[in-house]
Amino acid sequence: MSNPIRFGLIGTGWIGRFHAESLACRVPGASLVAVADPNIQAAQSIGAPRTYADPTELIADPTIDAIVISSPAATHTDLVVATAQAGKHVFCEKPMALTLDDADRAIRAAETAGVALQVGFNRRFASDFATAHEAVTAGDIGTPQLLRSLTRDPGITADVAARVKPWTIFNETLIHDFDTLCWLNPGARVTEVYAQAAALIHPQFADAGFLDTSVVQLRFDNGAFGIAEASFQAVYGYDVRGEIFGSNGVLLAGREPAQAGKLNTELFHDAYVAQFAHFVDSIAAGAAPSVTGHDARVALETALAAAESVRTGAPVALTEAVTA
């Protein structure tokens, strides 16, 4: 039996802690050997053999083969680049970057170093979404014409809302839906984005740029329309669903609201584990993961266009790269 892939993890927030548990206990062929977080007590509480307060020390650790980045979004690109330049494979939570220039920088670093780069679009590994994708790819419903993807979080308190950075609803929430819509419309490219968004849950923070509710309309170059919607407060629990209506039928993915999970680690437990199993298999095979930095760039381009559409109140054409 081959030796396990030795992982380091950067960032011990709630998703980082779940990833740490998965790598330590749930993913065959993986071993968690080190954790880094500026809060050293949080890092130590994971129980990994080694802990660091400085992520650059973890990246330099010669015993590590691959690194999982689950730190705040603004740190992702620099950590991807540093990890790749250290010759280590990298799994980065979404978003991989917050600008297209940074996305290109991360992609180039991984390609230059010849390391695997996978981004955490976990819905691709959920069994119902994966089954729908396979059916669309096989032509079971003909040509996709109308697509829908939604994300509804269980709730957000006022103290948390006050700390949320502008455009988070696009860059960190709906970016999942943008990736899902593109993935469920294989070979098609988004050509136009029109977004509306508001602070309906915590309107007191609207002047600071906080947005908690949004609907985004996409137009694809194969003629299909897509709708992505998000809310930060679904009182019945975490809710993620998708629908693909085609010329010969319709496909659904996700749970009905009455069956929704309270946390996304409950709703997507198996998908979170499966994405790491895929990453380990890709490394072992010397193959590129199926969710790449290029996929992350496509979703980011749509997220940036959505923000621009809200700023201008008009549709944004993706004939040129969006940079703002």
ABEGO torsion letter per residue (X at the ends): XBBBBBBBBBEABAAAAAAAAAAAAABBGBBBABBBBABAAAAAAAGBABBBABAAAAAABAABABBBBABBAAAAAAAAAAAAAAGBBBBBBOBABABAAAAAAAAAAAAAAGBBBBBBBAAAABAAAAAAAAAAAAGAAEBBABBBBBBBBAEBBAAAAAABBBGAAAAAAAAAAAAAAAAABBGBBBABBBBBBBBAABAAAAAAGBBABBBBBBBBAAGBBBBBBBBABBAAEBBBBBBBBBAAEBBBBEBBAAABBABAAAAAAAAAAAAAAAAAAAAAAGBBBABBAAAAAAAAAAAAAAAAAAAAGBBBBAABBBAX
